[in-house]
Amino acid sequence: MAEWKIDIGKKVVRQIQDLPDKAVKENLFALLHDIELHGPVRGDWPNYSKLKQGRHHCHIKKGKPTYVAVWEEQNKKLRLIEVIYVGTHEKAPY
């Protein structure tokens, strides 16, 4: 099966740079790798949930603060995902 392509915009790149420590970034990159290989539905990640149509989220670090990633399916036929947010749970665009 073909891999999914992940698009990360400039805003999200800045959000990634602002993540507090290496472990949170490593968790994010592991999640993105899983999405590339297996698609946007990641029920094997902590607190994963499908939000509205085509939008997903999961925790990349639990505790206080909790960090999350949010992504959207942009084009199922082309297998394109856009990461739209990485940061604290409180500011996530649900």
C-alpha positions, 0 to 999 in steps of 0.5 A: 500500500502506498504511503501517505504524504504529510504537509506541515505548514510554516505555522506548525513548523514554528509550533514544533520549534516551540515544543519544550523538550526533545521527548515531545518532539520525538513523540511527534515525529514517531506519530507522523511516521506512523501516519505516513505508513499506516494512514490518519486513523491512529487508534494505537496512540494515546487519547486518539480520537476522530474529531469532525469529518476528516480531522483527528487528534492524539496526545503526544505527551500526557501530564501538565501540560498535555501536548497534542497533535491535530491533523486533517485528511486533505485528499484521500485519493492522493493520500494527503494529510495536513498537520494543522496544530501541535501544542498544548491541549488548551489551545488545540483547534477542536 
